[in-house]
Amino acid sequence: MKELANLLKEKNISISSVESFTVGGFANEIGSIPGISQVYKGSLVSYQTCIKRDVLNIDQFLIDQKGVVSYEVAYLMAKNGREMFDSDLCISFTGNAGPTAMEGKPVGLVYIGINYKNEIYVYELLLEGSRQQIKEQAIKQGTLKILE
């Protein structure tokens, strides 16, 4: 995370995050780095579906059709989050950390959205481990994807 923070500060790229199953874990990690306030705008934890719908303006029909654990929702979380925070970059996390399948989707299924200046990429991962391990792996993978 330090490498990411240093890169963002060096290039003066502002960042925000929109998190669901990671429950602010990315925000906590990046926010713990000294001097990050230079580029870190903030985070929204959209844990419940109603926040994705009412705050992030993700259409309920899409949520009903695709589920909150989906490529489409991760995409819109990153898109709408970047606009909400007026940041250069926004990362989003949605997934199922368990303990049971959700929306018919397996434990460990994760989508990470990265929106850099309106170029949006979404990554699908199938991670293994405990709830905490899945969250930590997702945050690490998201950080690495930004650095790519």
N, C-alpha and C positions, 0 to 999 in steps of 0.2 A: 504493500500500500504506500510505503514511503516513496518508492520509485515513481509511482503514479502521481503522488502529490508534488514531488519535485518537478516532474515533467509539466504538469499543469501550471505550476507557478512560473517555471522558466519560460513557457510559451504564452503565459497569461490567458489560459483557456478556462473559462468558468464552467463549473460542473454542478449538477443537481442530481438527486436520486428519487425514484418512486419505487417503494418496496411494498411487497405483500408478505409472502411467507418468511422473508428474512427479517421482518419486523424491526427495521431500523438498524440492522447489523452493519450494513455498508456505511450508513451515516455515522454510526458510532466509531467505526474504525477510521474513516477518513477525517472525521471531526476531532479525533484525538491527536492529530499531527500538528505540531506547532507551526503557526503561520498560514494554515490552510484557509483561514478566513479571507485571505487575499483572493481566492478563486471559488471557494465552496459557497454556493448560494443557499442550499438547504435541502430538506427532504420531506416527502409526504409518505406516511405509512398508510397504505390503503388496504388494510387487512380484510375488512368486510366488503362484500360485493357492493353494498349501497354506496360506499365511498368511491369505488371505481365508477359507478354510475353517476352519482350526484356531484362529486367534486371533480373527477377527471373527465366527466361527460362521455363515458363509454356507453354506447347504446345497449339497453337491456336486451333487445332482440339478438344482438351479436353475442352477448354473454349467454343467453339462453341456448343459442345455436352452437357455439364453440366452447363455452365454459370459460371460467376465469383462468384456468390453467391451459393457456393456448398461445400459439404464435400471434394471433390477431390481438389479443388483449395485451401481451407484452409489447407489441408494436405500438399500440395506442397509448399505453402507459408512458413509453419513452417519448412519443410524439407530443402528447398533451402535457406531460411533465416539463419538457423543455420549454414549451410555450408559457406554461404557468410560472416558471421560475425565471424566464428570460435568460437562459444560460446557453452557452455554446454547445454543451454536451449534457445529455441526461442518460442515466442508466436505470433500467427497470428490472425488477425481479418478480416473477410469479411462478408458483410451483406447488408441489405437494411433498411436504417433508414427512408425512405420515402422522399417525401410525398405520392408517388404512387407506385403501384406494379412495379417490375422490373424483366425482364426475366420471367414474369408470376409467380413470387414469391411474397408472401405478404410482406407488410411493417412489420418490426420487426423480419424477419427471419435472423438469425445470425449464423455464424459458427466460432468457436474459435479452432485453432489448437495449441497444445502444444507438442513440440519436446524436450524431455530431453534425451540427449545422444543416439539419434536415436530410442528412443521409442516414437512413435507418437500417440497422442490421439486427436480426433476431437469431439467437442461438438456442437450439434445443439440446438439452443434456439429460441423460438418465444416470443419476448418481446413486450411490449406495451408502448405507450407514445409518446411524441414529438421526433423529430430527436435527440435533445440533450439528452433527457432522455434515449432513446435507446442506444446511444453511451456510456453514463455513466454506464448504467446497464451492458452492454457488458464488459466494462473494469473491473468493479467490479467482475462480474462472472468469467472472465478470471483469475483475481488475486486469487480468491478463489479456482479455479480449480488447480492452481499451488500449492497452500498451502495444498491441499488434498494429 
